[in-house]
Amino acid sequence: MTGVAQSFTPTSGLPLLLTGFAVMALAGIGSVGGVLLAGIVLGLLQSVSGELLGGGWRNFVVYAAFFLTLSLRPNGLFRRAVPA
């Protein structure tokens, strides 16, 4: 979808791939509703941080939130821990 709106090269999808991975890992693997909610939240976080801090900080803020969340909840936000 991105290639229709702007030009791209074989390496231009890496930021989108990393953001997608952050969304999936934050939601917890297997949580479809969580992926939707995490995608919306991270998209809003990117937009707000880009507006307040500048475009260069958008990905940094998202990855900082990603690492902070996973350090507190390693299974993701919406994945229940499997009892051992």
C-alpha positions in Angstrom: 0.0 0.0 0.0 2.9 2.4 0.7 4.3 1.9 -2.8 1.2 3.3 -4.4 1.5 6.6 -2.6 5.2 7.1 -2.7 8.3 5.7 -4.3 10.2 2.9 -2.6 13.3 0.8 -2.8 13.9 -2.8 -1.6 15.1 -1.5 1.8 12.4 1.1 2.3 10.1 -1.2 4.2 12.3 -1.7 7.3 10.8 1.0 9.5 7.3 -0.3 8.7 8.4 -3.8 9.4 9.9 -2.8 12.8 6.8 -0.8 13.8 4.6 -3.8 12.8 6.7 -6.1 14.9 6.4 -3.7 17.8 2.6 -3.6 17.5 2.4 -7.4 17.4 4.8 -8.0 20.3 3.0 -5.3 22.4 -0.3 -6.9 21.9 0.9 -10.4 22.6 1.1 -13.0 19.9 -2.3 -14.5 19.1 -4.4 -11.5 20.3 -6.1 -10.1 17.2 -8.1 -7.5 19.1 -5.0 -6.5 21.0 -3.1 -6.0 17.7 -5.8 -3.7 16.5 -5.8 -1.7 19.8 -1.9 -1.6 20.0 -1.7 -0.5 16.4 -4.1 2.4 17.0 -2.3 3.4 20.2 1.2 3.3 18.6 -0.1 5.2 15.6 -1.5 7.9 17.8 1.8 7.9 19.8 3.8 8.4 16.6 1.6 11.2 15.5 1.6 13.1 18.8 5.3 12.6 19.4 6.1 13.7 15.8 4.0 16.8 16.3 5.5 17.7 19.7 9.1 16.6 19.3 9.6 16.6 15.6 9.6 13.9 12.9 13.0 12.5 13.9 11.7 11.4 17.3 8.6 9.4 16.2 10.3 6.0 16.0 12.4 6.6 19.1 9.3 7.3 21.2 7.5 4.2 19.8 10.5 1.9 20.4 11.0 3.4 23.9 7.4 2.6 24.7 7.9 -0.9 23.2 10.9 -1.7 25.3 9.4 -0.2 28.5 6.2 -2.2 28.1 7.9 -5.4 27.3 10.2 -5.0 30.3 7.2 -4.7 32.5 5.0 -7.3 30.8 7.1 -9.7 28.7 4.0 -11.6 27.3 2.5 -8.4 25.8 -0.4 -6.3 27.0 -3.2 -8.6 26.1 -1.7 -12.1 26.3 -2.4 -14.0 29.4 0.5 -15.9 31.0 0.3 -19.6 30.6 0.3 -21.4 34.0 3.3 -23.6 34.4 
